[in-house]
Amino acid sequence: MILVGFGISTLEASHISIDCAWEVGGSIFEGGSVTGDCCNELVSVGKTYHDLVFNFALAFKSNADKSKALAKSTQLWNRCVGIAISHTSSIPILTSKASKSKTMDDCKKHISIKCAREVGETIFKGGSVADGCCYELVSVGKICHDLFFNYALESTPNVDKSRALAKSTQVWNRCVKIIISPISSISETEN
């Protein structure tokens, strides 16, 4: 199939499973489908990685219609971003303290401590969130982002809440923009 020769260690280092890589390749080149979980994995590693895998696979598919494959790759990426952005709609948001704690625990499973700190520091102290962290943040979804923000806000006294909320929204919007922005690496290597 399309990912023959692609090193497992490369996939593991990028935090995408072999099964997901097969799903992505199968969807682009063979008309298969990609699960929501795989979409979240793909978005969490980022558009640049998606483009690299696509270009690698395309190099081994000499009979592939490159423009059609590129269109499918872009369509898959956009679909996966949509799924990742709405990913946490399946995480129940309940009003009891115990259920909020469980939801927070579910959210924490899908973002690194380093990235969570980076987002918090950006909101409350200034700076910016690195692109890689943006991919993580968007992959956990807006509900989790809001939960993290509200938790941090409760434990951060003497903060201008309206300014912090504006910064939180700004961080989220910037990260979503980064995720959906096209990367020119595919068209540059397609020539």
FENWOLIN-V212102 format. One record per residue. SS is DSSP state (~ for helix, > for strand, _ for the rest). D_LAST is the distance of its C-alpha to the last C-alpha in Angstrom with 1 decimal. Layout:
BEGIN
SS,D_LAST / SS,D_LAST
END
This chain:
BEGIN
_,23.7 / _,20.3 / _,21.4 / _,23.2 / _,23.2 / _,22.4 / _,25.3 / ~,28.0 / ~,28.8 / ~,25.3 / ~,25.9 / ~,29.5 / ~,28.6 / _,26.4 / _,29.2 / _,27.6 / _,29.4 / ~,28.2 / ~,29.5 / ~,27.4 / ~,24.2 / ~,25.1 / ~,25.8 / ~,22.5 / ~,20.6 / ~,23.1 / ~,22.8 / ~,19.0 / ~,18.9 / ~,22.6 / _,24.0 / _,26.2 / _,27.5 / _,27.5 / _,30.9 / ~,31.8 / ~,32.5 / ~,29.1 / ~,27.6 / ~,29.7 / ~,28.6 / ~,24.9 / ~,25.5 / ~,27.7 / ~,25.0 / _,22.7 / ~,19.3 / ~,17.6 / ~,19.1 / ~,18.2 / ~,14.4 / ~,14.9 / ~,16.8 / ~,14.4 / ~,11.5 / ~,14.2 / ~,15.5 / ~,12.3 / ~,12.1 / _,15.6 / _,15.2 / _,14.0 / _,15.8 / _,14.4 / _,13.1 / ~,9.9 / ~,10.8 / ~,14.4 / ~,13.9 / ~,12.1 / ~,15.1 / ~,17.5 / ~,16.4 / ~,16.9 / ~,20.1 / ~,21.3 / ~,20.8 / ~,22.7 / ~,25.4 / ~,25.9 / ~,26.2 / ~,28.8 / ~,30.6 / ~,30.6 / ~,32.0 / _,34.8 / ~,35.2 / ~,38.6 / ~,40.1 / ~,41.4 / _,43.2 / _,46.6 / _,47.8 / _,51.6 / _,54.2 / _,56.3 / ~,55.9 / ~,55.4 / ~,52.6 / ~,50.8 / ~,51.1 / ~,49.6 / ~,46.7 / ~,46.1 / ~,46.2 / ~,43.6 / ~,41.3 / ~,41.9 / _,40.6 / _,37.0 / _,36.6 / _,37.2 / ~,40.2 / ~,38.1 / ~,36.0 / ~,39.1 / ~,40.8 / ~,37.9 / ~,37.9 / ~,41.7 / ~,41.8 / ~,39.3 / ~,41.4 / ~,44.8 / ~,44.2 / _,41.1 / _,37.8 / _,34.5 / _,33.0 / _,30.0 / ~,26.8 / ~,27.5 / ~,30.9 / ~,29.8 / ~,27.9 / ~,31.2 / ~,33.3 / ~,31.4 / ~,31.4 / ~,35.2 / _,35.5 / ~,37.4 / ~,40.8 / ~,40.6 / ~,39.4 / ~,42.5 / ~,44.7 / ~,43.7 / ~,44.2 / ~,47.6 / ~,48.7 / ~,47.8 / ~,49.5 / ~,52.7 / _,52.8 / _,52.0 / _,55.2 / _,55.4 / _,52.0 / _,51.3 / ~,50.2 / ~,48.7 / ~,46.6 / ~,45.5 / ~,44.6 / ~,42.6 / ~,40.7 / ~,40.2 / ~,38.7 / ~,36.5 / ~,35.2 / ~,34.5 / ~,32.7 / ~,30.6 / ~,29.6 / ~,28.8 / ~,26.6 / ~,24.7 / ~,24.3 / ~,23.0 / _,20.8 / _,17.1 / _,15.2 / _,11.9 / ~,10.8 / ~,9.1 / ~,7.0 / ~,6.3 / ~,5.6 / ~,3.8 / _,0.0
END
